[in-house]
Amino acid sequence: MNTNDNPAPIEKFNAPTLQAAVDAVKEKWGADAIILHVEKRQDAHKIFGRVKEWVEVTARPPEPEAQPAGQESAPMPGQMFQELHSLKEEMQQYRSSIRQMERIHWARAQVESKPLQHPLMDFLTTKGLSKEYAMELIVDWTMHNPNLDVAQCIEDLDRRLPRTSWNALFPNDQGRCTLFLGMPGIGKTMLLLKIAARMRLMQQTDVLLVSADMTKPGPSHELALYSEVLEIPVRHLFKGADLRSLACEVTPQTQILIDWNGISPFHPEAWKALEEMRDLHPHFQVLLTASLPSDLSVWEPFHASLEKLPMAGLALTQADLEYRLGKAWEAHRATRLPIAFVSSGKNVPGELLDGASFPFARGLFQGYSAVESTKTAAISA
């Protein structure tokens, strides 16, 4: 109940139109004025055959806000200044969030509305990235910088691709048993021999090569030949349980490299044999080997099977046959494993690049200068 002894004055405002009358009310009492009644009126007498009409608006000023008990009627100047400063900061943050949302929507619209005409997307797909991942990257990049700084894009791509280092796979103070897993004919044996050569020639590490191809009576020709040249002993594994006795014959610092026979991931028996071997060595790990030119999406349905094994990383072979370095991202997205090695050629020692230091993104963007001159105009259009 209003206990004010002086009620708010009520006035009538006349104007030719309703809008003009309401404007007069707002001019006097502001936008919060209370309109009580609106009526269209006219003169009772006709002058020269015309009727004079107008609009009458009855209004009163807004009611003052009730102050809680014990609260001062007006804030002190210092308090008022703090409230205004807080309000200003809040509005600045609000405007910033609005601009960020507009930038995100703009970037998505630029990519989703014309994905094939986008010069950078065209370039990324020709280098081996999928259209979905290229779109995801471009949306993220344009959200932060509409001009697409190529140097920042290269750094961002290298950060996004998980890698693992040589020391993480083969520590000097700890021997491990590494099984090379992959499909037939993709270069597992050559990769194993390159790693063994580096261990033997550069690090002077004790190495034991193990041939686990159950379909042959002895090691492959390449394994037997290079083991003799490198003076590395080689054994044959006839059944998985033999690994326990082999581990007892060597020192704890010996690196055991197992050349597993090529398997098809579609055969459940192959996964079962691998799961049985994981407990036969205290430091057992699996290095998945895949050919860079192959269709690496074949591993996508087998994430559950790979997760049951102690997967250490992904090695990419036959890099000399594949120039689309974006295939490295396809491999990671298909296997969800960090890149461990990149191998090319059939020479031992041969070229063996550590995945932790290989500049994938720099090679991917090589030649981007051809579209760099048009990217700003195309993206800003």
N, C-alpha and C positions, 0 to 999 in steps of 0.2 A: 504494500500500500504506500502511496506517495504521501508523505507527511509534510511536504513543503507547504507553508502557509501562503506563498505567492505562486499561484498556478501560472503555467506558461501561457503567454498571450496567444490568442487565436486571431488570425487575420485572413482577409479574403483578397485574392489576387485575380484581377480581370485582365484578359488579353484576347486578341482575335482568335488565337488557336490554343489548343491544349499544350503544345510544346512550349509556346511562348510563356504561358502561365507557369508551367513547371520550372522553366529557366529562371523566372523571376523569384520563385520560392527558393531555389538553390542559390541564387545570387545573394539573397538576404541571410539565409540560415544554413547554407551548405547542403551537401548531398544527403545528409542524415535527417533532414527535416521530415516531419510526419505529415502526410497529406490525409486530411480527414474526409473531404467530400469534393466531388467534381460534378459540375452541373452546366449544361448549355442553356444560356439565357438569351432573350431577345426583347426589343421594345414592344410595348403594347400598341403604339401609334405608328401608322405608316406615313413615311415622309417621301413624297414624290413616287409613291408606289413601291418603295423598297422597305424591307424589314432589317433593322440593325440587330446583328447577332454577335455574341461573344461567349467566352468560356470563363466560368467563375470557379476558382480553386480555393478551397478552405484548408488552411494548413496552420501548423504551429511549430515552433522550434524543437529540436531533438531534446530528449530528456537527458539530464546529466547522469553520468555513470555513478552508481552507488559505490562509495568507498567502504571497504571492510573496516570493522571496528579496530581501533588502535592504529590504523594506517594513516600516514600523513597525507594531506590533501594534494600536495605537489611534491615531487622528488627534489632533493637538493641538487644544486648545479653539478656537483661532482658525480653524483649518482646518475643524473640525466646524461652526462657526457659518456659515462661507461655504457649505459644502455644503448645510446646512439652508436657508439663504436662497435658494440657487439652486433647490433642490427646490421651495420654496414658490412662487417666481416661475413655475416651469415648470407647476406645478399650476394656478395662477391663469390662465395662458394657455390651458391645456387646458380649464378650465371655461368660459372666455370663448368658445373656438371651439365648444364643445358648445352653448352658449346661442345662438350665431349660427346654427348649423346648425338648431337647433330652431325659431328664428324664421323662417328661410327656408322650412322645410317647412310651418310653420303658415301663412305667408302664401300659399304656393302652394295649400295645401289650401283656404284660405278662398276663393280666386278660382276654382280649377278645379272645386270641388264645386258652387258655385252662382253661375256667372258672370252669369246674367240677373237674379238677385235683388240683386246688389250695387248699391247706389244710385249710387256714383261711376262704375262701369262703364256703368250705364244712362245717366248724364248725359253721359259722354264719347262714347259711340256716337251719341247724338242730336245732338251737336255736330260730328260728321263724322269722328271717329277710328274706325279699324277695330277690331273686337272683339279681334283678336290683339294689336294695338299697345296698346289700352287695358288688356288683361290684363298685358302686359309692364310697363307703367308702374305699375300698382297693385301688382304683386308687388314691384317695386323700391322703391316708396315705403313699403309696409308692412314691408319688411325693415329699413328704417332708422328708421321711426317709425310704430308701429301706429296712432297717433291721426290720421295724415294731416293734417299742417299745410298748409292750403290755400296760404298765402303761399309756403312752401317748394316746393310742387308747381308753382306758377306760375313761380318762378325756375328750377326744374329744366327745365320745358318750354321756356322761352325759351333756355336754354343748349343744349338738345338740337337745336334747329332751326338748321342752318347758314344763314348769311346772307352777303351781300356788299354793299359800300357803293358809293356813287356815285363816290367818288374812285378806288376800285379798278377800276371799269369804264371811267371816262373821266378819266384824269389830266390835269391842266392843262398839263403840259409835254410831252405826247405825244399825237399824233393817232392815232386808231384807226379801223379799219373794222369796223363792227358790223352783222352781218346778223341780221334778225329772222325767226326760223323758227317755223312753227306751222301748224296745220291751217286750212283756209279758214273765214272767218267768225267768228274768235275775237277780233278787235280788234287785229291787229298794226299796221295803218296808224295807228289812233288812238293807240296806245301810242308809236309812233315819233314822231308829231307832238307829243305831250306832252313827250317827252324833248328834241326839237329846240327847242321853245318855251322850255324851262328853260335850255337851253344859250345860246340867242340872247338872251333877255331878262334872265336873271340873271347869267350868266357872261360874256356878250359873246364867246362862242367862235365861231370860224369853223366853219360847218356846211355840208355838202353832202348833199342828199337824192338818193337813187338809187332809181328804180322798176325792179325786176327782174322784173316780170310779163311773161313772154314771150308770153302769150296776147293782150296788148293792144298797140295801136300806140303808146300813150303812157301817162303816169302816170294813176293813178286820179283821180276827180273831187276827192276829199278832199285828196289829196296836192298836186294842182295849185292848189286854192283856198287852202289854208293856207300853202303855200310863198310865194304872192304876198303874203298878209297879213303874214307874218313876215319877208318880204324875204330868203328863203333860196333859193338856186339849186337847181334840181332837174334831174336828168339821167335818161335812160332807158338801161337796160342791155339790149342785144339778145342778147348772148352773154357768157358768163363771162369770156372773155379781154379784154373791153373794160374790165374793172376795173383792169387794169394801167395803161392809158393815162389813166384818170380819176385814179388816184393820183398820176400825174406832173404833172397840171395844178394841183394844190392844194399848199398848204404842208404841212410835216411835222406842224404842230399842228392841222390841220383834222380835225374829226370827220366821218367818212363814215358815213351811216346808210342801209342798204339795206333797202328794203321788198320782201322776197322773196315770190314768189307762194305762195299756200297749197298745201301738199303733203299727201298722205296718206303716213304713214310706212310703209305696207304696200307701196309701190312702190319697188323697188330703184333705178330710174332717178333718183329724186329725191335719194337719198343720194349717188349717184355724181357728180351735178352739183355738189353742195356740196363734196365732197372735192377736186374739181378747182380750186375757188376759194381754198382755204386758203393756197396759196402765191403768190397774186397781189398780196398786200399784206403788208408786213413786220409789221403789228400787226393781223392779222385775228382776229376773235372772233365767236362765235355766241351770241345771246341767245334761248333757247327761250321761246316765248310760249304760254301755255295758259289756257283759260277756267276760272275757278274753279268755276262750276256744272257743268262737264262731267265725264265719267268719266275722271279723270286716270290711271287704271290702264292706259289704252291704251298708254302709253309704256313700260311695264315690259318688253315683249319686245325693245325696241330699244336696250338699254344698250350693246351692242357697236357699233352704228352711231353712237350719240352720242359714245362714247369716241374715235372716229376724228376727231372734229371738235374744234376749240378752244372748248369750251363755257365761257362766262363765267358763266352763271347762269340763273335761271328767273324770268320775269315772269308774274304772275297778273293776268288782266284780268277785266272784268265782275264785280268784287267787289260791286257794288250789287245783283246778282241772287242772291247766295249769302250767307246769314247763318250758315252752319255754318263757323266759322273753323277747325275741325279739318281742313278740306279742304287747308289749307296743308301739314299733315303727310302727307296722302295724296299730294300733289303731290311732295313731297321724296322720299318712299319710292318713288314710281314712277319718278322721273327721276334721283335721287341728285345733284341739283344744289342749290346754295345759292339762297335766295330773294333776288332782286334788286329787284323792284318789285311793288307792288300798285296796280292801276289800276281806277277805276270811272267810269262815265258816258262820254258822247261829246263832252264839251266840251273845247276846247283854249284855254288850257293845261289846265284841268280838274284833277281830283284825281289826283295821282301821289305815292304814298307810297314812301319809301325802305325797302326790306326790312330794312336793318340796324337801323332804329329803330322799326319797327312793332311794337306790343305784341300779338303773336299770342296768347300764353297768357292775358293779362289779359282779352282779349275772349272767349276760349274759356270762362273760368271765370265770366263775368258771369252772374248768376242762380243761382250754385251755392248761395247761402244757403238756397234752398228745400229742399235735401237735406242741408245741413250739420248741421242739428239732429238728423238721424237717423243720420248716418254713423257716429258713435262707437259707438252701440248695435249697429248692424248689423255693423260690422267686428269688434267685440269679442265678438259672440255665439258 
